[in-house]
Amino acid sequence: GRPDIIVAIVDDGIQFNHPDLEANMWEDTGFNFVDNNANVIPGDHGTHVAGTVAAVSNNGVGVAGVAGGSGSGDGVRLMSAQVFRGNTSGGFALAPVWAADNGAAISQNSWGYTSPGVFEQAVLDAIDYFNENGGGDVMEGGITIFAAGNSGSSGDLYPGYYEGAMSVAATNHNDQRSSYSTFGTWVDISAPGGETPGNNVGGVLSTVTGSGYAFYQGTSMACP
């Protein structure tokens, strides 16, 4: 990890005071696009994704994120760009623009449309904006990463299907494609997403709200 790299978690809100995340949170925490204010409301999904990115490493607690640092709060910085709150959502075209303007280098998106061929042009434009204007102080332009989807088919699921996004499919603990994972020639890379039916520990363990931990499965878990 490197603290000058900011990763925008475009998802549920992150539990920013989670003992395994707090040291790696972005200084301003983030923004709630559902309610259009700075009050980030934690959710399990976003907190789980954030932990895989940058749960503090080497602290003897919980899990270690991919870019969690050495244990002294020197992991990448987690920016919470909240677009989901319970069953309510919004701001998908606003969050990437705001994240780029506030210094994010990576836009992490564990969400997508569930019907093939469906997209919103404003969201694709926002992805283009992030790729052009993101990067903060560490890169010339940003990188947008999306979960490929959990359709178990090869349908063109946006925004992962979009050429401006790096799309991530899921593998299980046997390094095989997870049964639920979307696949296809448009997928850029695969990563561990777990497979939990009948085997909870076959999932990906990460942080959740209530300062806890849980095993989840999905391309949502592979993407971070």
N, C-alpha and C positions, 0 to 999 in steps of 0.2 A: 504493500500500500504506500500511498504518498498523499499527505494532507492537502497538497495543492491541486489534487484531482477531485472534482466535485461530480458525484453521480446523482442525477435526478431520478428518484423513484416515483414514476408516474403510476399511481396505484391508490389503494387505501392510504390513509395517513399512517405514518410510522409512530410507534410508541417511542418517542424521542428520549424518554428517561429510563428506558430499559437498561438494566445494569450491564448488559453485554453490547449495547449500542451507543450509549450516551457519549462516551469519549470520542466517537467517530462521527457525531452529528455535525452537520453544517451549522455555523454560528447563528444563523437566522431561522433555523429549523425548516421553514418552508411556507407554503401557502395552500389554503383550502379553496379550490376552484368550484366545489359544489355549492358552498355557502358564500363565496366571494369575500372571504376575510382571511386573516392570518392565524385563525384558531384551528390548528391541525388536530383532527379527531382520530386517535389511533384505531386501526383495524388489524385483524389477524393476518390477512393476506399480504398487505403492504409491509407489515412488520416482519413476516416470514421471508419475503423477498429481500428486504433490507439486510437481514441477518446473513443470508447467503453471500451478499455483496461484501459486507464489512462488519460482521460481528467481530468484536475485539479479539485478536489472536493472543495466545500465550499469556492469558490472564487466569487460567485455572478454573474458568467459569464457562458452562454451557458449550457453545460451539465456536468455531473459528471461521470467519468469512474468507472468501477468495482473496480479498484485498484488505484484510483486517489489521495489517501492520504487525509490529513486533510486540505489542502489549502496552505501549506507552502512549496510546492515543494517536499514533502516527499512521493510521489507515487512511483510506480515501474518505472523503467527507460525504455524508448522506444528506441529500436535500429531499424533503418530502413535498412532492407536487401532487396533492390529493385530488383525485378525480372520481373516487368512489366513497360513499358514506352509506353503509348498509345497502339498501336496495335503490338508493338514489345516486345519480352520477351526473357529471357535467364538466365542461372545460377542456375536453380532449384536444381542441384546436388552440387553446390558450396556453396550456401548461408547457408545451415544448418551447414556445416563443419566450415565455417568462423565464424558463430555466436557462435558455441560451443567454438572455439578457442579464441574468444574474450569475453567470460564470460557470455553468455546468459544462463538463466535457463529454459526458455520456448520458444518454437518455435511455433509461431502463423501463421497458413496457411489458408487463406480464398480463396483457389483455388483448382482445381482438374481437372482430365480428364473427358470428357463428354460421353465417350463410355465405357460400362461395360467391365471389364476384361483388359483394356489397362493400362499399366504401363511401366516405364523405370527403369530397375534394378539399375542404378546409383543413381536415386533419392531415392529408397528404402534403398540403402546402406548408403546414406547420412543421412536419418532418423535414421538408426541404429547408425551411428557415433554420431549424436547429443544426442541420448538417453544414449549412453555410456559415452560420454566425455563432454556433457553440464552440466549445474548446477551451473557454476560459483563458488562463495564462499558460496552458500546457500544450495546446494543439491548435493548428490552423483549421478550424472547423470542428464540428462535433461528430459523434458516432451515435446512431439510433439503433437500438436492439429491441426486437419484438419476439414474444413467444409465437411459435408457428401455429399453435392451436391443438385442441384435444379431440379432433373429429375422427381420428382413426382412419382417415382417408387422405386422398391427394388433392382435395379441392383447393382452389386459389383463395385462401382466407387472408383478407387484409386486416390490419396494415402490414403483417409479416410478409405478405406476398409482394408488397410494393418494392420497387428497385432501390428506393432510398433507405430501406430498413435491412439490417442483418437479422435473418430469421433463424430461430433456434428450435430444433426438435428435441425430443426426450428419449433417453436410454434408461434401461433398468439396471439393477445391481449385477446382472450378468453381461452387461455391455451390449445388450440387444435393444432394438427399438421397443420402447414401451408400447403396449397394446393400444393405448388410447391416442398415441401421438400422431398428429398430422405429419405427412411425409410428401416428398416430391422433389423434382429437379430444382425447384425454386428455393428449397431450404438450403441455407448457407452452412450450417454446422449443427451438430448434435451435442448434448451435454446431459449429465445425470439429472433425470427428473423423477426417478423413483417409480415404483409400482407396488401399491399397498394392499390390494384385495387379498385377504387371507394371510397377510404378512405385513403388519404395521411397520416394522423396522426395515422393510424394503423401500420405504419412502425416504424423503430428504428431511433431515432434522434441522430445524432452525428456530429462531425466536418468534414468539407470538405475544399478544397483549397479556396484561397481568404479570409482566416480567417472567413469562413462562417460555416453554419450548414444546414443539409438536412435530410429528412426522406428517408431511404432506406429499402428494404426488401431482404431477402435471408439467406441461411445458412451461407453466408459470414458474416452476422450481428450476427448470433447466436454463431458462433465459438469464437469470442473474448469475 
